[in-house]
Amino acid sequence: MGWTRFNYLYEIYRRVETMNVLIIYKSYHRMNTEKVAKAITETMNATLRKVEDVKPEDLSGYDLIGFGSGIYGGKHHQALFTLVENLPQMEKNVFIFSTSGSPMEKYDQALNEKLIGKGCRILGVFRCPGEAGWWIAVKNKGHPDDQDLENARVFAKGLMST
Ligand SMILES: Cc1cc2nc3c(=O)[nH]c(=O)nc-3n(C[C@H](O)[C@H](O)[C@H](O)COP(=O)(O)O)c2cc1C
């Protein structure tokens, strides 16, 4: 391994060790987003919390906060919006993630805008296909799969190096 690569990896390691990262998520349909949330949490050595267990004041001690859920009716879960609405203005670095039947950029808009409205800086967005089932129709069977979770880890590593 060359010095450049060693220094890059060491820098990521150092940030993982020193940064306080909180991941807040809501997942209920197929627990798809929970899988992604866990992959990101392990990669970042973060704290993982279900949104219903988080109070606005819990966010204050963290350097970076991730908000994720499935996409329901074209946006993230309402519980994430309610939490963000109850936050004070705060200049935090944040990122968002989701799983959905059709991972589309427009689904991120509402949560992004809410967070920006609170003064947050969006460092990244991760979208991932998630198995979705209604009666007989099942979409994205088996997703998130191993490759999706690897993509989530790569995304998380990228955040640590920004
Ligand atoms: C009530 C409901 C509404 C949904 N709406 C959408 C939607 O608007 N667009 C989409 O691409 N997927 C939609 N889906 C599929 C979910 O986003 C997908 O299955 C997601 O991975 C679920 O995440 P979870 O298992 O973490 O709850 C919907 C699923 C449910 C149950």
PDBQT file of the ligand as one rigid body, heavy atoms in Angstrom, charges set to zero:
ROOT
HETATM    1  C1  LIG A 201     -47.662   2.947   2.508  1.00  0.00    +0.000 C 
HETATM    2  C2  LIG A 201     -46.491   2.826   1.561  1.00  0.00    +0.000 A 
HETATM    3  C3  LIG A 201     -46.275   3.835   0.624  1.00  0.00    +0.000 A 
HETATM    4  C4  LIG A 201     -45.201   3.738  -0.269  1.00  0.00    +0.000 A 
HETATM    5  N1  LIG A 201     -44.983   4.761  -1.169  1.00  0.00    +0.000 NA
HETATM    6  C5  LIG A 201     -43.930   4.676  -2.032  1.00  0.00    +0.000 A 
HETATM    7  C6  LIG A 201     -43.694   5.734  -2.978  1.00  0.00    +0.000 A 
HETATM    8  O1  LIG A 201     -44.367   6.765  -3.017  1.00  0.00    +0.000 OA
HETATM    9  N2  LIG A 201     -42.653   5.583  -3.840  1.00  0.00    +0.000 N 
HETATM   10  C7  LIG A 201     -41.836   4.489  -3.820  1.00  0.00    +0.000 A 
HETATM   11  O2  LIG A 201     -40.914   4.433  -4.631  1.00  0.00    +0.000 OA
HETATM   12  N3  LIG A 201     -42.034   3.490  -2.915  1.00  0.00    +0.000 NA
HETATM   13  C8  LIG A 201     -43.037   3.556  -2.025  1.00  0.00    +0.000 A 
HETATM   14  N4  LIG A 201     -43.239   2.548  -1.102  1.00  0.00    +0.000 N 
HETATM   15  C9  LIG A 201     -42.263   1.453  -1.023  1.00  0.00    +0.000 C 
HETATM   16  C10 LIG A 201     -41.293   1.689   0.158  1.00  0.00    +0.000 C 
HETATM   17  O3  LIG A 201     -40.651   2.941   0.012  1.00  0.00    +0.000 OA
HETATM   18  C11 LIG A 201     -40.201   0.604   0.214  1.00  0.00    +0.000 C 
HETATM   19  O4  LIG A 201     -40.771  -0.655   0.341  1.00  0.00    +0.000 OA
HETATM   20  C12 LIG A 201     -39.259   0.891   1.380  1.00  0.00    +0.000 C 
HETATM   21  O5  LIG A 201     -38.095   0.118   1.202  1.00  0.00    +0.000 OA
HETATM   22  C13 LIG A 201     -39.896   0.584   2.722  1.00  0.00    +0.000 C 
HETATM   23  O6  LIG A 201     -38.970   0.820   3.732  1.00  0.00    +0.000 OA
HETATM   24  P1  LIG A 201     -39.027   0.079   5.148  1.00  0.00    +0.000 P 
HETATM   25  O7  LIG A 201     -39.068  -1.423   4.877  1.00  0.00    +0.000 OA
HETATM   26  O8  LIG A 201     -37.771   0.514   5.809  1.00  0.00    +0.000 OA
HETATM   27  O9  LIG A 201     -40.251   0.569   5.845  1.00  0.00    +0.000 OA
HETATM   28  C14 LIG A 201     -44.320   2.600  -0.226  1.00  0.00    +0.000 A 
HETATM   29  C15 LIG A 201     -44.556   1.593   0.735  1.00  0.00    +0.000 A 
HETATM   30  C16 LIG A 201     -45.619   1.692   1.625  1.00  0.00    +0.000 A 
HETATM   31  C17 LIG A 201     -45.845   0.609   2.642  1.00  0.00    +0.000 C 
ENDROOT
TORSDOF 0
